[in-house]
C-alpha cells in the first residue's frame, strides 16, 4: 500500500476539522460534499474504511506521533480516574 506523505495527511486533517466546524455552524450542501470528499481521501490515504480510523491512522503518521495510539485507553482511564500505572502496581491505597 502506498502511504501518503505526513504533510498531505496533516493538510487533510486540518481540512476535515475546518469543514466539520463549518458543517456544524450552517450545514451547507457544498460543505457537506467537500467534507465527504475529504473523508473519502483520508480513508484511501490511510487504508481504512471509516473516518475515525482514518484520523487515528493519519495522526499516527505525523511527526512526533507516539509509537502506539493509546488515545482511547487514555480517555477511558481519565473517565475512570485511573492510569496505566494502576494496572501494573495496583491501587495506591494498598
C-alpha positions in Angstrom: 0.0 0.0 0.0 1.3 3.5 -0.8 1.4 5.8 2.1 0.6 9.5 1.9 3.3 11.9 3.0 2.8 13.3 6.5 2.4 16.8 5.1 -0.5 15.6 3.0 -2.1 13.9 5.9 -1.7 17.0 8.1 -3.5 19.1 5.4 -6.3 16.5 5.1 -6.8 16.5 8.9 -6.9 20.3 9.0 -9.4 20.5 6.1 -11.5 17.8 7.8 -11.6 19.7 11.2 -12.4 23.0 9.4 -15.2 21.5 7.4 -16.7 19.8 10.4 -16.9 23.2 12.2 -18.4 24.8 9.1 -20.9 22.0 8.8 -21.9 22.3 12.4 -22.4 26.0 12.0 -24.5 26.1 8.9 -25.0 22.6 7.3 -24.4 24.0 3.8 -24.6 21.4 1.0 -21.3 22.4 -0.6 -19.6 22.0 2.8 -21.1 18.5 3.2 -19.9 17.5 -0.3 -16.4 18.8 0.4 -16.4 17.0 3.8 -17.5 13.8 2.1 -14.6 14.2 -0.4 -12.1 14.8 2.4 -13.4 11.8 4.4 -13.0 9.6 1.3 -9.5 10.9 0.6 -8.5 10.3 4.3 -9.7 6.7 4.2 -8.0 6.0 0.9 -4.8 7.7 2.1 -4.7 5.6 5.3 -6.1 2.3 4.0 -9.1 2.5 6.4 -12.8 2.3 5.9 -14.2 4.9 8.3 -13.3 8.4 9.3 -12.5 7.7 12.9 -9.9 5.0 12.0 -8.6 7.3 9.2 -8.0 10.1 11.6 -6.2 7.9 14.1 -4.1 6.4 11.4 -3.3 9.8 9.9 -2.3 11.4 13.2 -0.2 8.3 14.0 1.9 9.0 10.9 2.5 12.7 11.7 6.0 13.7 13.0 6.1 13.4 16.8 3.3 10.8 17.0 3.5 8.3 19.7 4.7 4.8 18.8 1.4 3.4 19.7 -2.0 5.0 19.8 -3.4 4.9 23.3 -5.9 7.7 22.9 -8.9 5.5 23.6 -7.2 4.0 26.6 -6.3 7.4 28.0 -9.9 8.7 27.6 -11.3 5.6 29.4 -8.7 5.9 32.2 -9.5 9.6 32.6 -13.2 8.9 32.9 -12.5 6.1 35.4 -9.9 8.1 37.3 -7.2 5.5 36.8 -3.8 5.4 35.0 -1.9 2.6 33.3 0.3 2.5 36.3 -2.6 1.3 38.4 -2.8 -1.8 36.3 0.9 -2.5 37.0 1.1 -1.6 40.7 -2.5 -1.9 41.9 -4.4 0.8 43.7 -2.4 3.4 45.5 -4.2 2.9 48.8 -3.0 -0.7 49.2 
